[in-house]
Amino acid sequence: MKTVIALADLILPADHLGPAASEVRVPDYLDEWLSAPYPPQQKDREALLPGLQWVEDEAHKRFAKDFAALSDEQKRAIADDI
């Protein structure tokens, strides 16, 4: 969940237009969606979980840290490659 929060806030940070993604509970919504037992949600889960694992693996490969522990610059470097 830490990876989801860090990635969501990187994509939708708090600014003059509104709060960060985590402040409006986007990660909680994603967790609920991916936990649903229905085929469309399970299909999304099959795509999203490996993607999140790739983000974590890439953070460790490049910076030897969890994605959530990276600096904003390091997070952006990985996100830009996505």
Summary of the structure (lengths in Angstrom):
residues: 82
radius of gyration: 13.4
end to end distance: 18.9
largest distance: 38.3
contacts: 209
relative contact order: 0.16
helix: 76%
strand: 2%
